Each structure stands twice: as C-alpha cells, then as structure tokens.
Amino acid sequence: MFDPDDLRGMFNSIRLRRRTRTYFMLGASLGPILAISNPADYIKALGILINEYDTFMAESGNKTKKSKGGEEHGSASQGSYEQSNFSYLDTHTPPFDLDFLQVFDTFCQITVIMYTKLADSLLSIAITQSAFDNIAKIDSQFKKVIGTVTKELDELIKNAITKELQLIDPLDMASPENEINTDWETSSIYK
C-alpha cells in the first residue's frame, strides 16, 4: 500500500529528528548489553539502561521545554548531549541527520534480539522479585516506544484506506446525508 517514498514523506526525518536520535541512542546502547553472557547480569543491565533512559528523557524534556517557540533548539536537536553519569546509555549520536525509517527498523531488529536473549535468560535463572520488576519495566518501556510508532502507522493506514474507498465509492462516505442505512429491515430503500 505504501512504497518507501510514501513512508519517508509520512515519517519525515527532519520532523522526527529528536525521536530518531533517541531510538538510535537506545538501540546503540543495547549492543554492549547483548554481549553480557551472565543472565542475571544481563537482566540487571537492561534495568539500569531503562532507568538511565528515563533519566535522560526527563533531562532532555526539560531542556527542550526551555527552548523558545516550541521548536527544538540546542542540545536536544543537535545531539550534543555529553556522556553523563550513565553506565549503559550511550548518548553519542552521529553529527548528521539519521533516517527515521532505517533507525526504527534497526531498533526493532535489535529489540527482537534483546527479547530473544531475555527469554533464554529467564529459562536459566531463578526469577527474584527484583528481576521480575526489572523485566516488567523493560517490557513496558519497549512496548511504549514501539507502540507510539504502531499507533501512527495504524492511523496512516486507516486514512489511506478511507481515501481509497472514497475513490471507488460513488457516494461520499464522509458526509452524513450520503450515509447508507445498513439495517436492511428498517431501510426505506427496500420497502
């Protein structure tokens, strides 16, 4: 239904610059964590990463709000955040604009690898309450990130289907006076 050019227009990399850099940082931060072989340490590192990500998002949100006119300025849009006191979150980003679709696709692939390793880790350790809490927080955060884009895609697809149906429907389905009564027993058309 959508070719890559359509998607690039809908997910404009300039408009989504901040979100693209955030997904890039989170995905790049997962790489070193995936190399951790001890399952308990792996789950702990993921939990620490999510805590650092939450802290980073709160700090960057405050910096963006302080910018004038609601536009992204300064460190939030330029990706010049310094490596704060983060153990796992890598806040370095390339000095050029990233393509949203490529970053999101790669982020999803890394997330699948992360979940696969997480599932394998759960089979090899006794799950403590703190490990369970970490897993729940990790899962919640990643669902939120991916859910945001999924909702946007659902809306885009819904709008595209509606436009296509309006092209083939002789009646304008958007106007209430042209609405067809689908209750066949009470419709005056069939009496």
C-alpha positions as CSV (number, residue, x, y, z in Angstrom):
1,M,0.0,0.0,0.0
2,F,2.9,2.4,0.8
3,D,6.1,2.5,-1.1
4,P,9.3,3.6,0.7
5,D,9.0,7.2,-0.7
6,D,5.4,7.5,0.7
7,L,6.7,6.3,4.1
8,R,9.6,8.8,4.0
9,G,7.1,11.6,3.4
10,M,4.9,10.5,6.3
11,F,7.8,9.9,8.6
12,N,9.8,12.9,7.7
13,S,13.3,12.6,9.3
14,I,13.6,16.3,9.9
15,R,10.3,16.5,11.7
16,L,11.2,13.4,13.8
17,R,14.8,14.3,14.4
18,R,14.6,14.1,18.2
19,R,12.7,10.8,18.3
20,T,15.1,9.3,15.7
21,R,18.2,10.2,17.7
22,T,16.5,8.8,20.9
23,Y,15.8,5.5,19.2
24,F,19.3,5.5,17.8
25,M,20.8,6.0,21.3
26,L,18.6,3.3,22.9
27,G,19.4,0.8,20.1
28,A,23.1,1.6,20.2
29,S,23.1,1.2,23.9
30,L,21.7,-2.3,23.6
31,G,24.7,-3.6,21.7
32,P,27.2,-3.9,24.6
33,I,24.4,-5.2,26.9
34,L,23.7,-8.1,24.4
35,A,27.3,-9.2,24.9
36,I,26.8,-9.9,28.6
37,S,26.7,-13.6,29.0
38,N,25.5,-14.0,32.6
39,P,21.7,-14.0,32.5
40,A,21.3,-12.2,35.9
41,D,23.8,-9.5,34.9
42,Y,22.0,-9.2,31.5
43,I,18.6,-8.5,33.1
44,K,20.2,-6.1,35.7
45,A,22.0,-4.2,32.9
46,L,18.7,-3.9,30.9
47,G,17.0,-2.5,34.0
48,I,19.8,0.0,34.6
49,L,19.6,1.1,30.9
50,I,15.9,1.7,31.2
51,N,16.4,3.8,34.4
52,E,19.1,5.8,32.6
53,Y,16.9,6.2,29.6
54,D,14.1,7.5,31.8
55,T,16.5,10.0,33.4
56,F,17.9,11.1,30.1
57,M,14.4,11.6,28.7
58,A,13.4,13.7,31.7
59,E,16.5,15.8,31.4
60,S,16.2,16.3,27.7
61,G,12.5,17.1,28.0
62,N,13.3,19.9,30.5
63,K,15.9,21.3,28.1
64,T,13.5,21.2,25.1
65,K,10.7,22.9,27.1
66,K,13.1,25.7,28.0
67,S,13.7,26.4,24.3
68,K,11.8,29.3,22.8
69,G,8.9,28.9,20.4
70,G,8.3,25.2,21.0
71,E,10.9,24.3,18.4
72,E,13.9,22.0,19.0
73,H,17.0,24.0,19.7
74,G,20.3,23.5,21.3
75,S,21.5,20.2,22.6
76,A,18.2,18.3,22.1
77,S,18.2,18.7,18.3
78,Q,21.9,18.8,17.7
79,G,22.6,15.6,19.6
80,S,25.4,17.2,21.6
81,Y,24.4,15.7,24.9
82,E,27.5,14.9,26.9
83,Q,28.0,11.4,28.2
84,S,26.6,12.0,31.7
85,N,27.0,9.6,34.5
86,F,25.4,6.8,32.5
87,S,26.7,3.3,32.8
88,Y,24.9,1.8,29.8
89,L,23.1,4.6,27.9
90,D,25.2,5.8,25.1
91,T,24.2,9.4,24.4
92,H,26.6,10.0,21.5
93,T,24.9,10.4,18.1
94,P,26.4,11.0,14.7
95,P,26.8,14.6,13.6
96,F,24.4,14.2,10.7
97,D,20.7,13.6,10.3
98,L,19.6,10.0,10.6
99,D,16.8,8.4,8.5
100,F,13.9,7.6,10.8
101,L,12.7,4.5,8.9
102,Q,16.2,2.9,8.9
103,V,16.8,3.7,12.6
104,F,13.4,2.4,13.6
105,D,13.8,-0.8,11.5
106,T,17.2,-1.4,13.1
107,F,15.9,-0.6,16.5
108,C,13.1,-3.2,16.1
109,Q,15.6,-5.8,14.9
110,I,17.8,-5.2,18.0
111,T,14.7,-5.3,20.2
112,V,13.8,-8.7,18.9
113,I,17.3,-10.0,19.6
114,M,17.1,-8.4,23.1
115,Y,13.7,-10.2,23.8
116,T,15.0,-13.5,22.5
117,K,18.0,-13.3,24.8
118,L,15.8,-12.2,27.7
119,A,13.5,-15.2,27.1
120,D,16.6,-17.5,27.1
121,S,17.9,-15.9,30.2
122,L,14.6,-16.5,32.0
123,L,14.9,-20.2,31.4
124,S,18.3,-20.4,33.1
125,I,17.9,-18.4,36.3
126,A,15.6,-18.3,39.3
127,I,13.5,-15.2,39.0
128,T,13.6,-13.0,42.0
129,Q,11.2,-10.2,42.7
130,S,13.8,-7.6,41.7
131,A,14.4,-9.4,38.4
132,F,10.7,-9.6,37.8
133,D,10.3,-5.9,38.4
134,N,13.2,-5.1,36.0
135,I,11.7,-7.3,33.3
136,A,8.3,-5.7,33.7
137,K,9.8,-2.2,33.5
138,I,12.0,-3.2,30.5
139,D,8.9,-4.7,28.7
140,S,6.8,-1.6,29.5
141,Q,9.3,0.8,28.2
142,F,10.0,-1.0,24.9
143,K,6.2,-1.5,24.3
144,K,5.7,2.2,24.8
145,V,8.4,3.1,22.3
146,I,7.2,0.7,19.6
147,G,3.5,1.3,20.4
148,T,3.9,5.0,19.6
149,V,5.0,4.3,16.0
150,T,2.5,1.5,15.7
151,K,-0.4,3.8,16.5
152,E,0.9,6.4,14.0
153,L,1.1,3.7,11.3
154,D,-2.4,2.4,12.2
155,E,-3.7,6.0,11.7
156,L,-1.9,6.4,8.4
157,I,-3.2,3.1,7.1
158,K,-6.7,3.9,8.2
159,N,-6.6,7.3,6.4
160,A,-5.1,5.7,3.3
161,I,-7.8,3.0,3.2
162,T,-10.5,5.6,3.7
163,K,-9.2,7.7,0.8
164,E,-9.0,4.6,-1.5
165,L,-12.6,3.6,-0.6
166,Q,-13.8,7.1,-1.3
167,L,-12.3,6.9,-4.7
168,I,-14.2,3.7,-5.6
169,D,-17.4,4.6,-3.8
170,P,-19.8,6.8,-5.9
171,L,-21.2,8.3,-2.7
172,D,-19.1,10.5,-0.4
173,M,-19.0,8.3,2.7
174,A,-17.7,11.3,4.7
175,S,-20.9,13.2,4.6
176,P,-23.8,12.2,6.9
177,E,-26.5,12.9,4.3
178,N,-25.0,10.2,2.0
179,E,-24.7,7.6,4.7
180,I,-26.3,4.3,3.7
181,N,-28.6,2.6,6.2
182,T,-27.2,-0.9,6.7
183,D,-30.1,-2.1,8.7
184,W,-31.9,-3.8,5.8
185,E,-35.2,-4.4,7.7
186,T,-35.8,-0.7,8.5
187,S,-34.3,0.9,5.5
188,S,-36.8,2.8,3.4
189,I,-35.0,1.8,0.2
190,Y,-36.3,-1.8,0.4
191,K,-40.0,-1.1,1.4
